């Protein structure tokens, strides 16, 4: 699956945003405005000015709506959720080249809030996945104690874990130990 650079960045951003949600033993990765600033800086979200509590609440709401997209059972449900997000954000496509990046499309309106910026750009990246007939690539980790979001960009759509070095490896080691224990007992 060929994905343009700006779409890939937006997909990585939406996955990281969804994964800031509190889950099980994990606290809220967007626990305060300082955490929102850190998220914006680490993802090079452009055009962001002063942030406050209203921005934090709005981004958390967008995050929850993106989580619903990852939980959607089919493309039609995902499309409806994405349409609502990008329409509410006042999506305004425009070509731009900034910060060392070649030409790419921004979907957020000039002066948009950080929540609308994320809803527009990340929503359109998810829209491209749905349009390509690849909605089933929007997944949650299959590790019993994880459940983090990821986009399966493997060639054969076989990725099962958010990170094969942690979740995948941990489960494979546990299965290996269980087989050895069973063999020793038998």
Beta strands, then each sheet from edge to edge (+ up, - down):
strand 1: 94-96
strand 2: 104-106
strand 3: 138-140
strand 4: 149-151
sheet 1: 1+ 2-
sheet 2: 3+ 4-
end
